[in-house]
Amino acid sequence: MADVMVEQGEKVVSEIRSDGGEATFVRCDVTNPDDVKAAIDLAVRTYGRLDVLHNNAGIEGPQAETANYPESDFERVINVNLKGVYFGLKYGVQAMLANGGGSIINTASVAGLVGFPGLLAYNASKGAVIQMTRTAALEYAKQGIRINAIAPGVIETPMVQRLLAVQPEAYDSFLALEPIGRFATPEEVAQVALFLASDDSSFVTGSVSIVDGGLTAM
């Protein structure tokens, strides 16, 4: 596990170990290529090889119309959501080439497939993640590295809670986006990630797995 949130990361690692699993935490700022490379190097040293990498860090940024979107916030969102995935791909692929393959999963969003007013940088970053996923998947398909993206809809996460805290009236609007009639849980998205990480998806690469309760079907 690699994250800037040290206390939360160490807590999750402790829970994994308590359940009989193995886990290691390292502080990592995904906007810093040295941090990303160090985290991947630590994984290889600790476990012998890198088989799966999930590029999952992301921020939403402020809500503002395009003409008023702050440049500094735009840059921050792009650095985390897009450059962070780029660094993960760059160093993850290098590690996987050394052991003959692996699976990389990039968290995109339905915001990379359809527009959401007020979230310019977020939408742009997630659309770019999808295209980066497809490009890298084609480049390394013959070398045993599968690269896929997940595009979640509205999920019950702190990110969505922050958006609703700013605009409580948006709850009903968000809910109306989901034909299933509820928000997804993080666990439901995790099940898709587990599939993409496993050999059950051995013929799946360059794909975008949409987990949105039917949102993009409308």
C-alpha positions in Angstrom: 0.0 0.0 0.0 1.3 3.4 -1.0 -0.3 6.7 0.0 0.3 10.1 1.5 -2.1 9.3 4.3 0.2 7.5 6.7 -2.1 6.9 9.6 -4.9 5.5 7.5 -2.5 3.4 5.4 -0.9 1.8 8.4 -4.3 1.1 9.9 -5.4 -0.8 6.8 -2.2 -2.8 6.7 -2.8 -3.7 10.4 -6.3 -4.9 9.5 -5.0 -7.0 6.6 -2.4 -8.6 8.9 -5.0 -9.2 11.6 -7.0 -11.1 9.0 -4.0 -13.3 8.2 -2.8 -11.5 5.1 0.5 -9.9 4.2 0.9 -6.2 3.6 3.4 -3.4 3.7 2.8 0.3 3.8 5.0 3.0 2.3 4.4 6.7 2.3 4.1 7.8 -1.4 3.2 11.0 -3.1 2.1 9.9 -6.6 3.0 13.3 -8.0 6.7 12.6 -7.2 8.2 10.0 -9.6 10.9 9.2 -7.1 8.3 8.2 -4.5 6.5 6.0 -7.0 9.6 4.3 -8.1 10.7 3.8 -4.5 7.3 2.2 -3.6 7.5 -0.2 -6.6 11.2 -1.1 -5.7 10.1 -1.8 -2.1 7.4 -4.1 -3.3 9.9 -6.0 -5.5 12.4 -6.3 -2.7 9.8 -7.4 -0.1 7.8 -9.9 -2.2 10.3 -10.8 -4.9 8.4 -9.5 -7.9 5.5 -7.2 -9.0 2.5 -9.0 -10.4 -0.3 -6.5 -9.9 -0.4 -2.7 -9.6 -3.5 -0.7 -9.0 -3.1 3.0 -9.7 -6.0 4.3 -7.5 -5.0 7.7 -6.1 -7.2 10.5 -7.1 -8.7 13.9 -6.1 -11.7 15.7 -7.4 -10.6 19.3 -7.2 -12.9 22.3 -6.8 -16.2 22.8 -8.5 -16.1 25.8 -10.9 -17.1 26.6 -14.5 -14.4 26.5 -17.1 -13.8 30.2 -17.4 -13.3 30.5 -13.6 -11.5 27.3 -12.9 -8.3 28.1 -10.9 -5.1 27.3 -12.8 -3.3 26.0 -9.6 -6.2 23.6 -8.9 -6.2 22.4 -12.5 -2.5 21.6 -12.3 -2.9 19.8 -8.9 -5.7 17.6 -10.2 -3.8 16.7 -13.4 -0.6 16.0 -11.4 -2.4 13.5 -9.0 -4.9 11.9 -11.3 -3.0 11.8 -14.6 0.7 12.1 -13.9 0.4 9.8 -10.9 -1.0 7.1 -13.2 1.7 7.8 -15.8 4.5 7.3 -13.1 2.8 4.1 -12.0 2.6 2.8 -15.5 6.2 3.8 -16.3 7.8 2.1 -13.3 5.3 -0.7 -13.0 5.8 -1.8 -16.6 9.6 -1.8 -16.0 9.2 -4.1 -13.0 6.8 -6.4 -14.8 9.0 -6.7 -17.9 11.6 -8.2 -15.6 9.3 -11.0 -14.5 7.5 -11.7 -17.7 4.2 -10.0 -17.2 1.6 -8.8 -14.8 -1.7 -6.8 -14.5 -2.0 -3.0 -14.1 -5.3 -1.5 -13.2 -6.0 2.2 -13.5 -8.9 3.9 -11.8 -10.7 6.2 -14.2 -14.3 7.3 -13.9 -17.5 7.7 -15.8 -16.4 11.3 -15.8 -13.9 10.3 -18.4 -16.7 9.0 -20.6 -19.5 11.7 -20.1 -19.3 15.3 -19.1 -20.0 16.7 -15.6 -20.3 20.5 -15.4 -18.1 22.1 -12.9 -15.4 19.4 -12.8 -13.2 20.4 -15.7 -9.9 19.1 -14.5 -11.3 15.9 -13.0 -13.2 15.1 -16.2 -10.1 15.8 -18.3 -7.8 13.7 -16.1 -10.1 10.7 -16.2 -10.6 10.8 -19.9 -6.9 10.9 -20.3 -6.4 8.0 -18.0 -8.6 5.9 -20.3 -6.6 6.8 -23.4 -3.3 6.2 -21.6 -4.6 2.8 -20.5 -5.5 1.8 -24.1 -2.2 3.0 -25.4 0.0 1.2 -22.9 -2.1 -1.9 -23.2 -1.4 -2.1 -27.0 2.3 -1.4 -26.4 2.8 -4.3 -24.0 0.1 -6.8 -25.0 2.7 -9.2 -26.5 4.9 -9.0 -23.4 2.4 -10.4 -21.0 1.4 -7.2 -19.3 -2.3 -6.5 -19.2 -3.4 -3.0 -18.6 -7.1 -2.1 -17.9 -9.2 0.7 -16.5 -12.2 0.8 -14.1 -14.7 3.6 -14.6 -16.8 3.9 -11.4 -20.1 5.9 -11.2 -21.2 7.5 -8.0 -19.6 5.5 -5.2 -20.0 6.0 -1.4 -16.5 7.4 -0.8 -15.1 10.5 1.1 -14.8 12.2 -2.3 -18.5 12.0 -2.9 -19.2 13.0 0.7 -17.1 16.1 0.2 -19.0 17.1 -2.9 -22.3 16.6 -1.1 -21.1 18.6 1.9 -20.6 21.6 -0.5 -23.9 21.0 -2.3 -26.3 18.9 -0.1 -29.1 19.5 -2.6 -27.0 17.5 -5.1 -27.8 14.2 -3.3 -31.0 13.7 -5.2 -29.4 14.7 -8.5 -26.6 12.2 -8.0 -29.0 9.5 -7.0 -31.1 10.2 -10.1 -28.0 9.4 -12.2 -28.0 5.8 -11.1 -30.8 3.7 -12.8 -30.2 1.1 -10.1 -31.5 3.6 -7.6 -28.5 3.7 -5.1 -24.9 4.5 -4.9 -22.3 1.7 -5.3 -20.0 0.7 -2.4 -16.2 0.6 -2.6 -16.4 -3.2 -2.2 -18.4 -3.5 -5.4 -15.7 -1.7 -7.3 -13.0 -3.8 -5.6 -14.6 -7.0 -6.9 -14.0 -5.7 -10.5 -10.4 -4.8 -9.6 -9.9 -8.3 -8.2 -11.2 -9.8 -11.4 -8.8 -7.7 -13.5 -5.9 -8.6 -11.2 -6.5 -12.3 -11.5 -5.9 -14.9 -14.2 -9.7 -15.1 -14.7 -9.2 -12.0 -16.9 -6.2 -13.4 -18.8 -7.6 -12.3 -22.2 -8.7 -8.8 -21.1 -6.5 -5.9 -21.8 -7.1 -2.3 -23.0 -10.6 -2.5 -21.6 -12.7 0.0 -19.5 -14.8 -1.8 -17.0 -17.8 0.5 -16.3 -19.2 0.1 -12.7 -21.9 2.7 -12.7 -25.3 1.1 -12.1 -26.4 1.9 -15.6 -25.5 5.6 -15.7 -23.7 5.6 -19.0 -26.4 3.4 -20.6 -28.9 6.4 -20.4 
